[in-house]
Structure formats: structure tokens, C-alpha cells
Amino acid sequence: MPTVTEALQMMDYGPAPESASIAQDWLKDRSFGHFINGAFTKPGETFAVTNPATGGELAHVAQGSAEDVADAVKAARGAAKGWAKLSGGQRARHLYALARLMQKRERLFAVLESLDNGKPIRESRDIDVPLAVRHFYHHAGWAELLADEFPGMRPHGVCGQIIPWNFPLLMLAWKVAPALAAGNTVVLKPAEYTPLTALLFAELCIEAGLPKGVVNIVTGDGRTGAALVEAEVDKIAFTGSTEVGRLIRQATAGTGKALTLELGGKSPFIVFAEADLDAAVEGVVDAIWFNQGEVCCAGSRILVQEQVAETFTNRLKARMAKLRVG
């Protein structure tokens, strides 16, 4: 009987059943402006968003300026008081509506994410999109509990949020859902390489009846992100490189802005002698190569107990030699 590792090595892969047409139809001849105060702006200066698998253009999106960021912050500021005054139950209804609409469009989100980011459809379809939906449901529940669980706490106000390209929709959910649940308003800047699912999410905000200005999305490159860090926001939440995180810390020091940084690291994978070594080998592969290794907590160090080090290393080498690229 083959081991788990041997069985996985014998597997073949067929084509994904999803057609790209659902996303291509949505993207057809699209040029996106920013999403500010509940509506899309007219695109000014734009840049192309491409499919990393083919290099082909998917759409054009606006390059955000400091003025665009200021407009978005103004809209968020204008909506902040009314949004914070809503009861937790009222905010929860909006979050539940967003979660349900994301569920209804799961296939579109998954295909669009794979076209834009390049990750296999299996990952966007079975991991990223369902988890993003669950985050909105989960934080809708927290919105209803906040008054009881955190008495006396108040929202920051306007949150500037900057997310990377490795999990575009899931990162949006991690940032936006808890901020809204706690009574904050948001200005989100997605990565310039992968803004499309954020713009699709903006359409859902309109459909769900979210009050204008509660969620604002400004697209662009690092210049747009720098403008958001410098803007009159109450908090910055950033996920990305350690280098940029240091620059943001320097820029926000002494300003009174709250700051949350999720940066890269050297996460250890630990294997003890009594471990199921075949399962541990698969765990290593998943820890370091899931999402092409583009994960903030990827297991980039391996610590193995001496008694099994040689056996484990040999099995890991055999498994790595069978990895399929592309």
C-alpha cells in the first residue's frame, strides 16, 4: 500500500472546470475609477492590470493621487459619525448582506482572483473566497456582541488600509470586516497588481445598501499608499514588506495615528521524533509552497529532532523532487 507521499506523487491533474468567461464578461472594455462616497469616479490617469499567466491586459484602473486620497478620507470622515452611532445589530445587518452577496458571486470572485493574481483556481475557489465570506459573517456576529464584550470601547474613526497582492480578497476581508464591525469607516488601497476583486467588492457595497462613504477604495501604486499614510486618518493598517513597514512606522511616529503592521518573518516548522513523518513532509510542502510561498507566515525554517533528521530529510527531498511547477 503506498504511503501518503507516494500516492500524492502518482496523482495527475486535469483542467479546472471553471470558465474564464464569467470574469471576462464582467471586465469587458472596463476602465475603473476610484470608489469614493458610494460611487465610482471618472477615471483620470490609468494603468493596465495584467494577467500574470499570459501578460495580457485585463482592465485599466485609476492611478490615485494625493487629492483622490483626500477625497476618499473626506467621504469616510463624513460617514464616520453616522456609522459609529448605529447599533451593533444595525451594522451587523450590513455585514451579513455583504457576506451573502459575496456568496452569491463566489464563482465570479474566484475566477477574477485567479486571472488577476495568477493563483490556481483551486486555491481561490476553495480557500480564499470562502474564507473571505466567513470573515464577513464572523465579524457580523462580533458587531452584535461588541457592546457587551467591550463596554466603553469606541472606534478609531477613519482607517487607512493598505493590502498586498498575495491574497487580495482575503486581505480585504481581514481589514474591512473587523473595522466596519467596530464602527470605523475605511479607505482601502489594494495592491496595484491585484485591484480587481476589491473593485468588484465595491459594486457589492452599492448593492448591499452600505451607507455612502463607509467603504472607499482608491487604486494606485506605492505613491497612493504613501499619500494614504500621510492623510488625515485615525489609523493605518498595513500588510506587506518589513522594509515598507519600517517606513510607515517612521512616517506615523508622533502623529497620534494608531498603527497595525503585518510584515514578513522567518516562521519555523518543527518536527519531533514521534511525528508522522509522511504527514510532516506534506505539512512542510504546504507551509512553504502554499500560494507559491507568498504567505507572511510561510514555514521558511525547518527544525528537526536529531533521531529522525536523516530519514525526514530524505523523504522531503523525494517529495520536493516531484513538485509540479506551473
Protein Blocks (a to p, Z undefined) as FASTA:
>chain_A
ZZfklmmmmpccdddfbdfklmmmmmgopacdddeehiacddfbddddddfknopafbdc
ddddfklmmmmmmmmmmmmmmmmmpcfklmmmmmmmmmmmmmmmmmmmmmmmmmmnopaf
klmmmmmmmmmmmmmmmmmmmmmmmmmmmghiacfbiacddddfklmmlmmmmmmmmmmm
nopacdddddfklmmlmmmmmmmmmmnopaehkaccdeddfklmmmmmmmccfbdcdddd
fklmmmmmmmmgonlpacdddddddddddddfkbcfklmmmmmmmmmmgghhpafklcfb
ccddfklmmmmmmmmmmmmmmpceZZ
